[in-house]
Amino acid sequence: MLVEMGVESHHNLFKKELDGISGCIAHIGNKDQENENFEICYANEIIEWDDTEIEIPQVDIENNEEIGNWGQNQDFYYELKNNLKDDLKSLFEHMLARSPENEILFFTRWQFGPEVGEEFQEMDFETFWSQHACQHLRWNTLYRIKKTERTSPMRQ
């Protein structure tokens, strides 16, 4: 995980939602990227991949090929590896305890996911994880996680 001060994302999918807020951004990804200052975060080791085959489009940028379908809209839902639940909950609790707004934003950006981002309204961690278990999480979606009475205080 890499934590940066400020909330500038490395892509523009949720730029509108991030503009005007302050804080930090935590990139959650593969263990081997922990100490890198990366522009792209790979998270393939924390995703429970199914056997869906993704078609990587052939795009010729050098010959000014018009930007069209670059592979979007091939996959819409994903699942995190179940052994991450406790660590993710601890991270969320830690971040919520320090948030003046009692809110954190969790989002993904995957080039083969939905072309248009979606935003889910406020939910607590248990609802977030229930959504994960029942329907999976949606790629290129922003989830608003709020502190609630059910959110346990941060462990000492």
N, C-alpha and C positions, 0 to 999 in steps of 0.2 A: 504494500500500500504506500502511496506517495501522497503527502498532504502539502498543499500549497496555500499560502495566504491569498485571499481574494477569491472571487467566485467566477472568474473568467474560464469558461469551458474551452476545450481545444477544438470545438466545432460549434456551429451556430444553431443547432436544432432547438435548444431552449434558451436562446439569447434573450428573448423578450422577458421570460420568467426570471432570469438571473440579473438583468439590468436593474439597478436601483437597490439591490440588497447587498449586505456585507457579510463577511465571514470567511470561511475557508472551504476548500474543495478537497475531498479525499478520493483519489483514484484507487479503486479496488481491483486488483488484477493478479496475474500470475506471480508466484513467489520470487521468481528470478528477476523481476523488475523492481523489487522493493527499493533498491538504492539508486535507481536510474532516474534521471530527469527526462522523462519520455514525453513525446508529443502524442503518441498513440499508445493506448493501454490495451494489452491483450489479456483476456480473461478466460481463455479456453480451458484452463485447468480448474476453474471453479464452476463451470457450467456442466450440467448433466445433459450431454448431447444425445439426441435421438439419431436415427439413421436416415434422416431426411437428406437427400442429396442437393447441394447448392450448386447452381450453375454460375461459374465465374464468367462474366461477359468479356468479350474481346473488344477493347476500345482502342482506337488508334488516335491518340491525342496529337501526335506529331503532324498528322495530315489534316488537322483541324476538323476531325469528325465531330459532327454535332452531338452535344451532350443529350442523350436520351435515357433509355432505361439502362442504368449501370448496375442492374442486378437487384434493385429494391423489390420489396413486396414478395419475397420468396418464402420468408419465415416470419411468423408473427409472435410466437410465444416461446418462452424458455423457462428452464428450471435451474435454480442454483443447487449445488451439491448439498445434500441434507446435513452433512457434518459441519456446515458453515453456520447453521442456525444460531448456536450459542455465541459464537464469535461476532456474528452480525448483530445480534441483540445487544451484546456488550458495547459494541461500537456505537450503535444507535443511542443507547442510554447515555454513554459518555458524551456524545455530541449534543443530545437533547439537554443534558444537565448544564451545558455551557451556552446554549442558544438563548439569547434574550427574547426571541420570538417563540420559544418552546416548539420549534419546528425544524426539521431537516428535510432536504429534498434528495430523493434517490432516483437516478435516471440512468438509462443506457443509451448508447448510440451504436447501432450495428448497421453496416452498409447493406446487408441483405434483408433487413427488417422493413417495417412499414416506412414508406417514403415520407408520410406526414406524421409528425409526433402527436402524442395524445397526453392529456393531463388528467390524473385521477385526483379527486378532491381529498380532503383531509381524512386520515385514518391513523389508528394507533398501530404499534408494532404487531400486536396479535392479529389484527385485521389484515395487515400487510402479509403476514406469514400464512394466514388462512387463505388469502387470495392466491398466494404462491402454491399452496397445497391443493386447492380445489380446481383452480383454473389456470395455474401457472402465471408467470409475470409476462407482460407484453414488452417486446423490444421497442426501443425508441419512445418510451413512455416515462413521464415524470410522476413519481408518487410523492405526496406530501405526508410525511410522518409527523404526527403531533404527540406531545407529551400529554398523558392522561393520568387520572388517578390510579389506573391499573399499572402504569409504568413504574417499575420499582425504582427506588432511589439508587444512585450509583454506588457500587460496592467500594468499600474502603480498601 
